[in-house]
């Protein structure tokens, strides 16, 4: 499945393919895979899993910190999509994948998330509802990547999202869809709600 941060073929030549390949996750045979989802992965995993449970990741937060120049914007008018950025805390979901499916799922996630190398796979500690700590694979925004947008003010995020349209639709639709799904999962993300209000109010 194409990622929301994928770019045009002529731009792929500018991406460090060796770096992307070096970040491919290789698992020990017989190991179960745990994956932390914080965006579309939570409601559209597209892989088999044993179960999915609420989880909290400390030290990172969900943010519109990734430029989208293909699916939700263009090179001339980039949109913004979600990434995990340093600082704060993020409520998400942890998936458990059977050992027999683990490497295939890891390879599928690599194809989905690592098209441009804007994310860096990391093994991070997440806390479950029963306070157990588990180690899970998470895709963190690479601050050195040219698609990294940095920390933006809410008004600026709203301004960029409101005017961006890409191959799969408007950036506004991406924002609304994200907020709706987070609400359905009981995750009330204040920043995303404030961005949406500004977009809808035309501010």
C-alpha positions in Angstrom: 0.0 0.0 0.0 1.4 3.5 -0.9 2.3 5.7 2.0 0.8 9.2 2.4 4.4 10.5 2.2 5.3 8.9 -1.1 6.7 11.1 -3.8 7.0 11.3 -7.6 9.3 8.9 -9.4 11.7 11.7 -10.5 12.1 12.7 -6.9 12.9 9.1 -5.8 16.3 9.5 -7.4 17.1 12.1 -4.8 16.5 9.7 -1.9 19.2 7.7 -0.3 18.1 4.2 -1.2 21.1 2.7 0.7 20.0 4.4 3.8 16.4 3.2 3.4 17.6 -0.4 2.9 19.9 -0.1 5.9 16.7 0.6 8.0 15.0 -2.6 6.9 13.9 -4.5 10.1 15.3 -8.0 10.4 13.8 -10.2 13.1 15.1 -13.2 14.8 13.5 -16.4 13.6 10.6 -17.4 15.8 10.2 -13.9 17.3 6.8 -12.3 17.8 6.5 -8.8 16.3 4.9 -5.9 18.2 4.1 -2.7 16.3 3.0 0.7 17.7 0.5 2.5 15.5 -0.3 6.2 15.9 -1.9 7.2 12.6 -3.6 5.4 9.8 -1.9 2.2 10.9 -4.3 2.0 13.8 -7.4 1.7 11.7 -5.9 0.4 8.4 -3.1 -2.0 9.4 -3.4 -4.2 6.3 -1.6 -7.1 8.0 -2.6 -10.1 10.1 -2.3 -9.7 13.9 -3.1 -11.6 17.1 -4.6 -8.7 18.9 -4.5 -4.9 19.2 -4.5 -3.0 22.5 -4.3 0.6 23.6 -0.8 1.7 24.3 1.0 4.9 25.3 4.4 6.0 24.1 6.3 8.5 26.2 9.0 10.8 24.8 7.2 11.3 21.4 4.0 12.9 20.2 1.8 12.7 17.1 2.4 15.8 15.0 1.9 17.3 11.5 5.6 17.4 10.9 6.0 15.6 7.5 5.7 17.4 4.2 3.5 15.5 1.7 4.4 16.3 -1.9 2.5 13.6 -3.7 -0.6 12.1 -2.0 -1.8 15.2 0.0 0.1 18.0 -1.7 2.5 18.8 -4.5 6.1 20.0 -4.7 4.8 23.5 -5.4 2.3 23.3 -2.6 3.2 20.7 0.0 0.7 19.3 2.4 1.3 17.9 5.9 0.9 14.4 7.3 1.5 12.8 10.6 4.8 11.7 12.1 6.1 10.8 15.6 8.3 13.7 16.8 10.4 14.0 19.9 8.8 15.2 23.2 5.6 14.6 25.0 3.4 11.5 24.9 1.3 9.7 22.3 -1.7 7.5 22.8 -2.0 4.8 20.1 -2.4 1.1 19.6 0.0 -1.9 19.8 -0.3 -4.8 17.5 1.0 -8.3 18.2 1.9 -10.4 15.2 2.5 -14.1 15.2 6.1 -15.3 14.7 5.2 -17.0 11.4 3.9 -13.7 10.0 6.4 -11.4 11.7 9.0 -11.0 9.0 6.5 -10.7 6.2 4.7 -8.0 8.2 7.9 -6.2 8.9 8.8 -6.2 5.2 5.3 -4.9 4.4 5.7 -2.1 6.8 9.0 -1.2 5.3 7.4 -1.0 1.8 4.6 1.1 3.2 6.4 3.5 5.5 9.9 3.8 4.0 9.2 4.9 0.5 11.1 8.1 0.9 13.1 7.4 4.1 11.3 10.1 6.1 10.7 7.7 8.9 13.2 5.9 11.0 12.2 2.5 12.5 12.9 2.3 16.2 12.3 -0.2 19.0 10.6 1.8 21.8 9.0 1.1 25.1 5.2 1.5 25.3 2.9 1.2 28.3 -0.2 -0.8 28.1 -3.5 -0.2 30.0 -2.5 -2.7 32.7 0.8 -0.8 33.1 2.9 -3.5 31.5 5.8 -2.3 29.5 6.4 -3.8 26.0 8.9 -3.1 23.3 7.4 -2.3 20.0 8.4 -1.2 16.5 7.5 2.5 15.8 8.2 4.7 12.8 9.7 8.0 14.0 10.1 11.2 11.9 13.7 11.6 10.7 14.5 15.2 11.5 17.4 15.1 9.0 15.2 14.3 6.1 14.1 17.1 3.6 10.5 16.1 4.1 10.7 16.9 7.8 8.7 20.1 8.4 9.8 20.8 11.9 7.6 22.2 14.7 4.9 24.5 13.3 2.4 26.7 15.0 -1.2 25.6 14.8 -2.2 28.5 12.6 0.6 27.6 10.1 -0.4 23.9 10.1 -4.0 24.9 9.4 -2.9 27.3 6.6 -0.8 24.7 4.8 -3.4 21.9 5.2 -6.3 24.1 4.0 -4.7 24.8 0.6 -3.0 21.5 -0.2 -4.4 18.9 -2.5 -2.6 15.8 -3.8 -3.1 12.6 -5.8 -5.4 10.9 -3.2 -7.3 14.0 -2.2 -7.3 17.1 -0.1 -5.1 17.6 3.0 -8.3 18.7 4.8 -9.9 15.4 4.2 -6.8 13.7 5.6 -7.1 15.8 8.7 -10.8 15.2 9.1 -10.5 11.5 8.6 -7.7 11.3 11.2 -9.7 13.2 13.8 -12.8 11.1 13.2 -10.9 7.8 13.6 -9.1 9.0 16.7 -12.5 10.1 18.3 -13.9 6.6 17.5 -11.0 5.0 19.4 -11.5 7.3 22.3 -8.3 9.3 21.7 -9.0 13.0 22.1 -6.1 14.8 20.5 -6.3 18.4 21.5 -3.8 19.8 18.9 -5.4 18.0 16.0 -8.9 19.2 17.1 -7.6 22.8 17.3 -6.1 22.5 13.8 -9.4 21.3 12.4 -11.3 24.1 14.1 -9.0 26.7 12.5 -9.3 25.0 9.1 -13.1 24.9 9.4 -13.3 28.5 10.6 -11.1 29.7 7.8 -8.5 31.1 10.1 
